[in-house]
């Protein structure tokens, strides 16, 4: 069997620097890592190590620590894997505004009709006044997509025998559960995000007429930006007791530390109700 310590390698100084930047105030809900006895070598980038954990990976990744993570040896790849929270807003908010203007002005031309590819006699005109409702539909669809991705992709349990799926899981979401207070890894970095966003734009273009697809897409993109900003706030913000965000923060904390197989809604608990993954009310008393 493979041992992570069986082939001595030069210590990665970049990973050592990252590991040394442990926050001064350790969160009491996090595990204290003994770097000499842990299953991985924290003095080296973690991404290519975790796949060798096999059956031990699932338990290990759900024992949160309060320290930063380094994934790659390459500084360039490492820079693409993390970002400051405000970068998401700076990059995507102008895109949302521009595409909203394009969608509205295109609808204002009066040439957009539903079902026109099937029949002209019964096609339905789509007026510019419909844009806010189409935009809101996109936001609503994003909330469902957020739930489905979080539950069925981010929280899949990779086969213990598959090194690559374990590695992929850690890259996508496992790193966040392992180090939930690593502030540089709480939002989706723009470069990999643009690939995923481009994919969903292409899907909507195939399913809907061009302007309609764009209008739904820009609503969904706005929903994503709100989600990412809210996710960061749920980890580092201090919402006022009794507010909606206060309860949502308590709910998300329970997801990280006690109920990791439920509570998949982040920006809203709405979809946890029909999918029966709601964390029971009595289990998350709101903390002071």
LINLIN-V126280 format. One line per field, one symbol per residue. phi: phi as a letter, one per 20 degrees, with the letter a starting at -180 (. if undefined). psi: psi as a letter, one per 30 degrees, with the letter a starting at -180 (. if undefined). Layout:
phi=???
psi=???
This chain:
phi=.fdfdfcgcgfeffffffffefgfdfffeefeeefedffcefecgegeeffeflfefffffedfcdbfddedffffffffebaffffgffeefffffffffffffffffmdecemffdbefdfdfdeffeggffgfffffffgffgfffffedfdfdfgfedgfffffffffbggfffcfdffececeggffffffffffffffffecggffffffffffffgfffgfffffffececffgnegffffffffffffdccfdbmefdfbegffffelcffggfecffff
psi=kkkfgfjklkkjfeeeeeffhkkejkkfflkkkjffflfljfglkfegeffffbffeeeefgiklillkkelekeeeeffflllefeeeeefeeeeeefeeeeeeeeffggkkkgffekfeglkkjlfffeeeeeeeeeeeeeeeeeeeeefefgljkkffjeeeeeeeeeefeeeeeifgjffgfljkeeeeeeeeeeeeeeeeeflleeeeeeeeeeeeeeeeeeeeeeeefeflilkkflefeeeeeeeeeeefeifglhfkeflgeffdfghgkkkeffikkl.
